[in-house]
Amino acid sequence: GQNIDQPTEMTATEGAIVQINCTYQTSGFNGLFWYQQHAGEAPTFLSYNVLDGLEEKGRFSSFLSRSKGYSYLLLKELQMKDSASYLCAVRDQTGANNLFFGTGTRLTVIP
Amino acid sequence: DAGVTQSPTHLIKTRGQQVTLRCSPKSGHDTVSWYQQALGQGPQFIFQYYEEEERQRGNFPDRFSGHQFPNYSSELNVNALLLGDSALYLCASSLVSGGDNEQFFGPGTRLTVL
């Protein structure tokens, strides 16, 4: 089975840096994804990690440690539009290309 | 390049009824996955279709069934609707032979069961 854990809510200030953690336990592992989802909208892809280390994409970075079953998403220079839910998802190795999602972290950016 | 499209956008049904949701994948994609997202929760995997067959299935009862057509579009059918089936239903498409197999999500169908 799969178990993915992330904080339910976080609040951060505009211009600051925030780190959203995700821990996972899966029967197999074939990559970890981060998605952003604004209220009432579809999730949009942010990042993908399959090897240990840091992947950087502009203001967003994602880190993976497979031995610890741990990932984080780092958002720099926060903007008001970054207020959204951030979903951590793991792709298992046992079958097709489906994703197992955590409950999501609702980030609120305040002025 | 059209992304993933879903129809209808919203739907209201009553308990016991049946519903069909539709999805057209992103151009060039051959795999369609369906997810159910309850309010305040992450998406839950229902099943995935490739080459018109169900490849893998999540923890959902047989009331949930699907189909993929030769043009790669897909339908999700839910029979004997329950109040608990109220959710956002997301379709995601990908390319089975792609590198990171990134899934692109459609806007979803909001189903309300009364």
Interface residues (C-beta under 8 A of the other chain):
Chain A: I4 G31 F33 Y35 E41 A42 P43 T44 F45 Y48 V50 L87 A89 R91 G95 A96 N97 N98 L99 F100 F101 G102 T103 G104
Chain B: V4 T31 S33 Y35 G40 Q41 G42 P43 Q44 F45 Q48 Y50 R55 Q56 G58 L90 A92 S94 V96 D100 N101 E102 Q103 F104 F105 G106 P107 G108
